[in-house]
Amino acid sequence: MTQELPQTPDGTDESLYDGPSKSQLKRDMHALVDLGRELVDLSPERLRQLPLAERLYDAIRLAQRTTSREGLRRQIHYVGKLMRDAPADEIRTLLDTWKNGSRDQTRAMHRLEALRDRLLKEDSALTTLLQKYPHADIQHIRTLIREGRKEATANEALRQGQEPQRKHYRALFQALKTLQDPDTEA
């Protein structure tokens, strides 16, 4: 004798799926508590930029002011409970962007750093730069390159423990950054 599974009125098995497992629900809750812990570590300015309900924002601010270990632990769990109604994926995306910056911004910074290094090593890089950015202040950039090269030479002669000078090295980077529009590449 085989035992038949209970059937619904439409003829499908009742036992196929009854929602996420208890373990999955627990993992999801722990993830929300961890996200709440990250939010407690944020500055008030960053918190205001997130799509948080007033009640959740107040709970996070209270956790930031709590000094006892057990009180903080309980408050963070409360924040995690309130996170159930918050747009967690949107918040995670914003936090990730703040932590890591956008990939496009990172690539742009790396391109500017490479351009700066080429300008300090090769004279022909300045010609290429001026062709691409004819509106550039040539005198200012030449001065920064010349002073940056002097800094690099002086830094090579430093003894162990002495701080290298990077004033013009950084200034050249900033000048290149102001030259570059967000839509163009270096």
C-alpha positions in Angstrom: 0.0 0.0 0.0 1.3 3.4 -1.0 0.2 6.4 0.9 -1.0 9.2 -1.3 0.1 12.8 -0.6 -2.6 15.3 0.2 -3.9 17.1 -2.8 -5.3 20.6 -3.2 -8.5 21.2 -5.1 -6.5 21.9 -8.3 -4.8 18.5 -8.1 -1.3 19.6 -7.1 0.7 18.3 -4.1 0.3 20.4 -1.0 3.8 19.5 0.3 5.8 20.9 -2.6 6.7 24.3 -1.1 5.6 26.1 2.0 7.9 29.1 2.1 11.5 29.6 3.2 13.0 27.3 5.8 13.4 28.3 9.4 17.1 28.3 8.9 16.8 30.7 5.9 14.6 33.0 7.9 17.2 33.0 10.7 20.0 33.8 8.2 18.0 36.6 6.7 17.4 38.1 10.2 21.1 37.8 11.1 21.9 39.6 7.9 19.5 42.4 8.8 21.1 42.7 12.3 24.6 42.9 10.7 23.3 45.6 8.3 21.9 47.4 11.3 25.3 47.2 13.1 26.8 48.8 10.0 24.3 51.6 10.1 25.0 52.3 13.8 28.7 52.9 12.8 27.7 55.6 10.3 27.9 59.3 10.9 24.6 61.2 11.3 25.2 62.9 7.9 25.4 59.6 6.2 22.4 58.2 8.0 20.3 61.2 6.7 21.1 60.2 3.2 19.6 56.7 3.5 16.0 55.9 2.9 15.2 55.2 6.6 11.8 55.4 8.4 11.8 57.9 11.3 11.4 55.1 13.8 14.4 53.2 12.4 16.5 56.4 12.3 15.7 57.2 15.9 16.6 53.6 17.0 20.0 53.9 15.2 20.7 57.2 16.8 19.8 55.8 20.3 22.2 52.9 19.6 24.9 55.3 18.8 24.5 57.0 22.1 24.2 53.8 24.2 27.3 53.2 26.3 26.7 49.8 27.9 27.6 46.7 26.0 24.4 44.8 26.7 22.3 47.8 26.0 24.0 48.3 22.7 23.6 44.6 21.8 19.8 44.8 22.5 19.4 48.1 20.6 21.3 46.7 17.6 18.9 43.7 17.6 16.0 46.1 17.8 17.4 48.0 14.8 17.7 44.7 13.0 14.0 43.9 13.7 13.0 47.4 12.4 15.2 46.7 9.3 12.6 44.1 8.2 10.4 46.9 6.9 13.3 49.0 5.4 14.6 48.8 1.8 17.6 46.7 2.8 18.9 46.1 -0.8 18.9 49.8 -1.5 20.7 50.6 1.7 23.3 47.9 1.0 23.9 49.3 -2.4 24.5 52.8 -1.0 26.8 51.5 1.7 28.8 49.5 -0.8 29.2 52.6 -3.0 30.3 54.7 0.0 32.8 52.0 1.1 34.3 51.1 -2.3 33.4 54.1 -4.4 31.9 53.4 -7.8 34.1 51.4 -10.2 33.9 54.2 -12.7 35.3 56.7 -10.3 38.1 54.3 -9.3 39.0 53.7 -13.0 39.0 57.5 -13.6 41.3 58.1 -10.6 43.7 55.3 -11.8 43.8 56.9 -15.3 44.6 60.3 -13.8 47.4 58.8 -11.6 48.9 57.1 -14.7 48.7 60.3 -16.6 50.4 62.2 -13.8 53.2 59.6 -13.7 53.7 59.8 -17.5 53.8 63.6 -17.3 56.6 63.4 -14.6 58.6 60.9 -16.7 58.0 61.8 -20.4 58.1 65.2 -22.0 55.9 64.0 -24.9 53.0 63.3 -22.5 52.6 67.0 -22.1 52.1 67.5 -25.8 49.5 64.8 -25.9 47.7 66.3 -22.9 47.7 69.8 -24.6 46.2 68.3 -27.8 43.5 66.7 -25.8 42.8 69.7 -23.5 43.7 72.9 -25.5 42.1 75.1 -22.8 44.6 73.9 -20.2 46.8 76.4 -18.3 50.1 75.3 -19.9 52.3 77.5 -17.6 50.7 76.2 -14.4 51.0 72.5 -15.6 54.6 73.0 -16.7 55.4 74.5 -13.3 53.8 71.6 -11.5 55.6 69.1 -13.6 59.0 70.8 -13.1 58.5 71.1 -9.3 57.1 67.5 -9.2 60.3 66.2 -10.9 62.4 68.2 -8.4 60.4 66.6 -5.5 60.9 63.1 -6.9 64.7 63.7 -7.3 64.9 65.1 -3.7 62.8 62.2 -2.4 65.2 59.6 -3.9 68.0 61.1 -1.8 66.2 60.9 1.5 67.5 58.8 4.3 65.5 56.1 6.0 62.7 57.6 8.2 62.6 61.0 6.5 59.2 62.0 5.1 59.1 62.4 1.3 57.7 65.7 -0.1 54.6 65.3 -2.3 53.1 68.8 -2.5 53.6 69.3 -6.2 52.9 65.6 -7.0 49.5 66.0 -5.4 48.9 69.5 -6.9 49.6 68.1 -10.4 46.9 65.4 -9.8 44.4 68.0 -8.7 45.2 70.1 -11.8 44.6 67.1 -14.0 41.4 66.3 -12.1 40.0 69.8 -12.8 40.9 69.5 -16.4 39.0 66.3 -17.0 35.3 66.5 -17.5 33.4 63.5 -16.1 32.4 62.4 -19.6 35.9 62.4 -21.1 38.8 60.1 -20.5 42.4 60.9 -19.8 
